[in-house]
Amino acid sequence: MSSRLPEELSAVVVAERIANIRERIAHYVDPSEITITAVTKGFDATVVALVLACGLGDIGENYVQELRAKQLEAPDGLKWHFIGGIQRNKLTWLAKHVQTIESISTVGELDRLGALGFDGELFIQVRSDDNPQRHGALEVDVAALVERARELSLKIVGLMGVAPVTGGVAGIDFFRRVRRLADRNGLAKCSMGMSGDFESAVAEGATHLRLGRALLGERRKA
């Protein structure tokens, strides 16, 4: 169940947090060049309306069931990003209801979206290591996935990455590799950087940030 809107969370609070985030981004690039995607996992549709009122129209969700429930209540004018692990049986719904899928990792997913005529934007998720339990494509497989997406006339626009849990130097190195990999494949966008590491991601070439805690605080159980 999604958590209710915390009493201390208001438009003023969220607007102040957005301003602070943009001020920190400005040390590296023009903040207008960075898309901030508000990750509202664990919150209800009230939070979606709140971040839209504060000027953020990009919403990221990890779970299809939660995304579906929020879309029934959320206002118009939003760009929905699916950023979670993909289940094949959910692709048909996603193709009809989201504008961006950031977690593509297999040829099969691309083929299915091509058959469905998906016309939104796609990011290929890059795995931070070779652990098969982690979601994402290996770096060596990215070029073939990009080529397949283009063969299918899908809108492949960038790469997405989640830094290793160790963070620090390892995270910075990963962000740098993802940016270089995107450049080698002619992809302009990189979705990388979350609440704890977004400054490092921006410094290494991120164009999209996925922020939850930095915008909304800790998630609470209902």
N, C-alpha and C positions, 0 to 999 in steps of 0.2 A: 504494500500500500504506500502511496506517495505521502510524504510528510506535509503537514499543513504549513502555511506561511508563518515563519517565526515572527513573534510580535515586534522584534527590533528591526525587522527587514522592511524597509520602506523605499519609495522612489528616491528620496533624498540620500539614503545610505548607499543604494546601488549606484546612483549617479556620481557620488563622491568616489566610490571604488573605481568606476570606469575612468573618471578623470585622473585618478592616481595611476592606474595602469597605463593610460596613454602618456602620462608624463614620464613614466619609466621607459616606455617604448621610444620616446623622443630622444633619448640618449644615443640611440642607434640608427633609427630611420624616421622618416615622416610618419606619424601615427595613422595618417589617412591611407597609407599603403598597406596597412595590416587589417585583416578581417578578424574581428573578435566573435567567436561562436560561443554563446552561452550554453553551457552544459547543464541541463535542468533535471538530470537523472535524480530520482528520489524526492523531487518536489512536484506539486500538482500544477494545474494549468494557471493558477493564480500568479505563480512566479513567471510563467511565460508572458502573461500580459504585462507584468511589472517591468521585465527587461525590455519589452517592446516600447513601453512608455518612456524608457530611459534612452531610447535611440538604437537599441540593438535588435536587428531583425533576423539574425541567424541563430537558430536553435539546434543544439546537438543532443541526440538521444541515443542510448546504448541498446535499448530493448524495444522490440516491435510492439509488444503488448502495451507498454507504457506510452509509447509514441502515439499509438492509435487512440488511447483514452484521452490524451491531452489534445489531440487535434479536434476532437468533438467539442471541446470547450474553448479552445484558443481563438483569439481574434484573427482576422485576415491580415495579410501583409507580411507573413513570415516566410523565411526560407529554411526548410527543414533539412538538417544533415543527419544521416544515419552513420554513427561512428562505432557501432558495436560489431561483435562477431556475427557473421551472416549464416543463417540457416537457409538451405536451398528452398524449402517449402514456404519461406517468407518473401522470396524475391519478387513474386508476382505482385504482392501487396505493396512492397517498397517501390517498385517501378511506377506505380500509379500515384503514390502519395508523398514521396519525398523529392526534393530538387537536387540533392547531392548525396552520393554514397561514398564514404571515405575509407571503407575497410575491405576493398576488393583485394583478393589474394590468389585467385585461381583462374585458369582458363575457362573452367566450367561455369563459373559465375559470369564471366564476360559473355560467353556463348548464350547463356540463358537471358541475360539482359539485352543482348542483341536481338534474340528471337522475340522478346517482349516489346521491342521498339523503344527502349528507355532513352529519353532525350535530355536527361539531366546531366550534371557533371559527375565525373568519377575520379577518385584518387585511389591509387594502389597503395595498400598498407605494406610497409617494409618492416620486417622482423629485425629486432636489435641484436639478435644472436642466432645461432643455429639450433636452439632448443626447439624440438618439434612440438612441444606443448604450447608454445607461444603462437598467437595468431599473427598472420602476415606472411608475405612472400620473402624468400631469401633474396639478397641483393643481386645474386648472379641470375635470378629468374626475372628480374624486373624488365629488362629490355624486351624479352619475348612477350611478356604480358602487355606492354605498351604497344608493341607491333600488332598483337592480336586485336586489341581494342580499336586500333586505327583501321585494321582490315574490316572490322564490323561497323565502322563509321560511328563508333561511340565517342562521346566527348570526354576523352581522357585528358585531364587538365593538370594533374600533379601527383605528388607522393605524400603519404601520411606516415608518421612515425611516432611511436611512444618510446621515450628514452628508457634505458635499463634502470631497474630499481635502485641500483647503486648511485646513479646520478653523477654529479661532479664531472671529472675529466672524461669519464666514459660516456656520459650524456652529451657533453659538448662534441666529442669525437663522433658520436652517432649522428647528431644533427648535421655536422659538417659533411659526413658521408652521404646522407640523404640529399642534401642540397646539391652536392656534386653529381650524384646519380640522376637527379632531376634535370640538371643542366645538360648532362650527356645525352639524355633522351628527349631533349627539346620540350621540357615541361616547365611552365612558368611558376607553378604554385607548389608550396610546401606547407602542409598542415602538420605542425610540430610545435610542441610547447604547451604545457598545462600550467596550473596555478603555481607549482613549485619551481618551475624551470623556464618560464616563458621568456625571461630576459636573455638567457643563454641561447634559446631557440631563435629569437629575433636577431641576435648578434651573428648567428650563423646562416641567416637567410630565410627564416620562416616568413610566410605571407599570411598564414591563418593560425590563430591560436584557439585552443579549446579550453575554456576557463569555466570552472564550476565554483570551487571554494573561494577563489579570489574575488568573485562577484557576489556570491550568495551566502558565504559562510559554510559552516559544517551542516551536513544533512542530519535531520532528526527523524526519529521514528514517530509515526502518528500515534 
